[in-house]
Amino acid sequence: TPGDVPWEALAPGDSVLIHARATPYADKWVICRVGTEAQPIVVHGVPDPLTGALPVIDGANAATRSALNFWSEERGVIKIGGANSPPDTQPAWITLENLDVRGAHTPNTFTGRNGLTAYNANASAIYVEKGDHITIKNCHMHGCGNGFFCAWLTSDLLVERCWIEGNGNVGSIYEHNNYTEARGATFQFNHFGPLLAGAGGNNLKDRSAGTVIRYNWIEGGN
């Protein structure tokens, strides 16, 4: 399971394979490591060979591996960014692909460094706090406050062939399917579906410099 993976020790060229199974994985983690262009760090979901279903990472009732210690746990299921353990650094050359990530939504809770903790209203399926050369590919991000979130200490972001839908909070305009700010961001071949029914947020909200948005299906949103 993801909780068995030594995320704190990933090195350039490492690949983590997460296989699809009938039961969702109740795990959450941080990636605070550095790959290289020639040897990126890749987290690769292995779809079910019969149905094509992606491995599901569910933030509801999830637990963080005890060897990890990082802030902003309440902001996402999978975080790329800073940590105390492993030692803080600027993550680089990280790829996440073929994952179904859900469940970072109030009133859901998880078990982390401070014990039982509730998610923030703006929690995301994948939360990129910082990083260079970050690729998110063929991921399904849904059932969260924000679907995908990326903060300003990020550069060279690629979001490709993802399905992002069903996020937001009922009656709120402040959470979105996508909420990003990077130095260089490309969104291509994605399907942005409607937000959670009753949510008033945007579909693809971006504050990046050098944004490219091409060949996407964008449906719904404020």
N, C-alpha and C positions, 0 to 999 in steps of 0.2 A: 504494500500500500504506500501512498505518498508519505505517510508518517514514518516509514522505514528508510526513506531515502536520506542520505547524509547531505542535505542541501547546504549545510555549512562548509562542506569540503569540495564542492564542485570545482573542476579545473577545466581549462581550455580543451575543447574536443569531447567533453563528456556529453553523453546522451542519456536522458531518463525516459524510459518507456513505461507508460501507464496503460494497462490493457483494459478494454471494456469488460464489464461484468454486469450481472443483473442488478446488484445492489450498488447504489452510489457510494463513492468514497467520501467519508465524513472527515476530511482533512483540510487544513489551510497552512500556508507556508510563505516564506519570503525567499527571494533569490537576490542575494547581495554578493555576487561573484563576477569575475571578469573573464570573458572569452576573448577570442581574437577573430579577425576576419577569416583567416584560414581555418581556425578551429573554434567555431562558436559553441556556446552551451545551448543544447536543444532539449526541450521537454516535449516529448512526442506521444500523443495519444494514439493507441493502436485500436482502430475500430473493430467491432464485432465482425468476424469473417462472414457470417451468414446474413445479418441484417444491415450492416454498415453503421450501426449505432455507435456514437462516440462514448468514451468513458466519461462518467458524470462525476464532477467534483461539487459536492453540496455543502455550502457554508452553514446550513442550519444544523446545530448541534455538533459542529465540527470541533476538532482539537488540533492544536499546534504541537508539532514535535518538540519535546522537552529540551533538546539541544539548541533550539532557536530562541532568540530573544530579540524582539524588534518592536518599535513603536508603531502607532497607527494600525494596530491589528483590527480595530473596529471599522476600518475604512475599506476592507476588501477581503475576498477569499484567497486570491493569489496576489501577492505584492512583489513588485520589482522595485527595489529601493534600499533605503538605509536600515541598519541593524546594529545591535550591540554584539550579538553572536549569530553569525560570523562577524568579525570586525567590520566596521563601516567602510564602505568604498563607493566609488561610482560604478555601478554595474555597466557592462558593455558586451555587445555581441551576444544577445540573448534572444532565443526564439521559443515561443509557445505555440503549439499547433495541435489541432484535432482534439480539443477538449470541450466538453459541455459543462459550463460553470454557472452555478445558480445559488440562490439562498441567502445572499448578503442583503437582507431586508428586515426592517423592523416588523414584528417584535422578536425576530429570531436571535438566538444567542449562540455563543461558542465558548470553548474553554481555552484560555491562553495564559500569558504570563501573570495576569492578575486574577486568575480563576474564571468563574463564570462571568461572561461579559456580553453585553448587548451590542449589536451592530448600530452604527450611526444611520440616520435617515439617508445620508448621501453615500452609503457604502456601495462598492462596485464589485462586479464579478472579478475583473482584473484591474488592479490599481497600480499604475506605474508612477511611483513617486519621483524617480529620477533614473536616468540611464542613457547610454549612447548606443545607437544601432540596435534598436528594439523592433522585433518582428512578431506580430500576432496574426496567426494564419489559421483559417478554417476552424475557428472556435465559435461555439454557440453561447452567447452571453445573455442571460434572461433572468427574470424573477429577482432583480436587485434594485436598489435605489437608483444608482447610475449603472448602466450596463458596462461601459468601458470608460475609464478615467485615466488621464495622463496629465501630470503637472509640468511646470515650466522648466525644470532642470533636466529635461529630456531632449535629445536630439536624434535626428534620423529615424523617425518612427514610420513603420509600415504596418497598416492594418489591411489584410487581404483575405478575400473569400470567407469572411465571417458572416454569421447570422446573429443580428443584435435586435432583440424585440422584447416587449413585455416588461420593460423596466419603468421606474418612476414611482411616485407616491400619489395616491388619490388626493386631489385638491391642492397639490403643490406644483408651482411652476419652476422649482429650483433644481430638480433632478431630471436627468436626461438619458436617452439611450446611449449617447456618446457625448463626452465632455472632455475636451483635450486642449492642451497648449504646449507645443513643442517647437524646437528650431528645426524645421523640416519635417513635414508630415504628409504621407500619401495614403489615401483611402481608395482602394480599387477592388472591383468584383465582389463587393459586399451586398448583403440584403439587410436593409434597415427596415424592420417591420413596425407596426403601430406600437405605441407605448402601452403600459398597463391601462386598462379601461378606467377613466376618471382622472388619470394623471395629466397635468397640464404642461409638462416639460417639452423640450425640443427633441428632435430626432438626431441630427448630426450637428452638435454645437462645438465649434472649434475656434480657438483664439491663437492658432499657430502662425509662425512666420514661414513663408514658403510652402503653403498648403497646396496639394494637388488632390482633387476629388474627381474621379473618372470611372465610368463603367459600373456605377452602383445602382441598385434599386432602392429608392427611398420612399417609404409609404407612411403617411401619418405624421404625428408630432405637431407642436405648436407652430 
